[in-house]
């Protein structure tokens, strides 16, 4: 019931996500989406809120605020899981992989890339996510593969592909504030 008006705007927020990813306009996304999030909270619009949090987390990651991006993702994953939105869950898993790679948690990054792979496919997207995210995916995979080597990367990636959706979400939500966590 709560998503009535806001759901009609989802394509706009998906377009904002594409624009944010394409030009690195994280601040624009925040400016547009902060009022949207308040509206979602007032109307219990969980579906629309998950998209807004996905856009904001991407914007925070693009601006270098990995900690805030993680916080936004951790806020959004349970709602995305609850409404069964695999596209947003895959987006969150993918973004967490990029963050883990940037934070030096290479095994975790490979597992999260692996976990996102089947979720993207089940959402009707290519296994590495939508085209506009491909360069981020490719950069992360290259970086992590270079550090781990092909064999260790493949083992960790395959491990992630074997997660059930619930296991992938549990793994994504693990506290990784310890830099030695995998």
N, C-alpha and C positions, 0 to 999 in steps of 0.2 A: 504494500500500500504506500509506504513512504517514498518509493522511488518514482511515483507517477510523473511529475514534471521533470525531475532531474534526469531520468533515464533517457528522455528524448534528446538530451544534450550530450550523451556519451560520445557520439561521433566527433563532436567539437573537441572534447577533451582528448580523444585519441589523436586528433589532428594537432593539438597543442603538444602532445608527447612527441609526435614525429618532428614538429618544428623545433622543440627543445633539443632533441637528440641531434638534429641536423645542424643547428647553429649554436648549440651550447647556451641557449637562452634560459638558463635555470631561474634567473631572477624574474623573467617575464612569466614563467610558469607559476612561480610563487605568487606574484602579484595577482594573476588571474584566478588562482586556485584557492588561496586563503579564504576568500568570501564563499567560494563553492563548498569548501569543507564545512564552514559554519552552517551553511544551508543544509548540507547533508546531515549534520548532527541534529539540527532542529527538526528534520523530517524523517529521521531514522532511515536514510537512504543509503543502505550498506553497499549496494552494488556500485552506485556512483562514487561513493567514498573510496572504494578500493581503486578505482581508476585514478582518482585525484591523488591518492597516496602514491600510486605507481609513478605518476608524472612528477610529483614533488621529489620522490626518492631519486629518480633519474636526474632531475635538476640539481639536487644536492650533491650527488656523485660527480656530475659534470663540473660543478664548481669546486670540487676537492673536499667537500665536507662529508667524508665517508662515515663518520660516527653518526651524524644526523640522518644520512641516507639509511643506515642500518636501523636506526630507531623507527623511522617511518615505515620501513619494510616490516619490521617486527609488529608494528601496529596494524599493518594491512593484511599480512598473511592469514591470520585466523578468519577475518571477514571474507577474504577471497575463497578460502577453503569452505567456509560455511555456505556461501552461495554457489559453490561449485564452479567458479570461474577459473578454468585451467590456464587461460591465456595470461591472466594477471599473476597466478601462482608461478608460471614459467618465467614471466618477466622478473618477478621478485627473486627466484632462484638464480637466474642469470646475473642480475645486478649484484647479488651477494657473492657470486663467483668472482666477478670483477673486483669487488672490494677485497675479498680474501687474497686474490692474486696481488693486488697493490699493497696489501699489508704483509706480504711475505708468507702467507699461509697457503703454500702452493698445493699441497695434497688436498686440503679442504676446497680450494678453488677448482681443482680437477674433478673432485667428487660432485661439487655443485653443478659444474658444467654438464657432467654426466647425468645428474638428477634432472636437470632442465630439459635435456635432449628428448626423452619420451613424452614429457609433459607438453612441450612445444608441438610435437607431432600429434598428440591427442587433441590439441586445440586447433589443429588445422594449419599450423605454421610450419615453415621449414625447421629441421632439427636444430639449427643454430639460431633460431628465432627469426623475427621479421627482418627484411633487408636493411632497414634503416638502423638496426642494431648490429648488423653483421661486422662492421669494422671493430666495434668494441669487443665482440665475442672473439674475433680472429686475433686481435691484439692480446687478449687475456690468454687464449689457448697457446699462442706462440710463446709468450713470456713464461707461462707455467711449464710448457713442454721443454723449453730451453733449460730451465732450472732443474726439473725432475728427470729429464731424459725421456726418450720415447717409451721405454718399458714401464717405468714407474708412473708416467702420465697415463698411459693406456690402462694400467691396472686400476689406478684411482678413478679414472673416468668410467670404466666398466663397472666398478663397485657402485658408483652413483647411479648408473642406468638400471641397476637391479633393485634400487629402493622402490618400495610402493610409494604412492603419493603421500600417505600419512608419514612414512619413514623419511621421505625427502623433506617434508615440512618440519618434522621433529629435528632433523639434522640442521636445517636452515635456522631454526629458532634457538639452537644451542648457544650458550654464552661463549663467545670467543674473544673476550677481552684479554685473555692470556695469549700473548703472541706465540707461544709454543703450541697452542691448540691446533689440531688438524681437522 
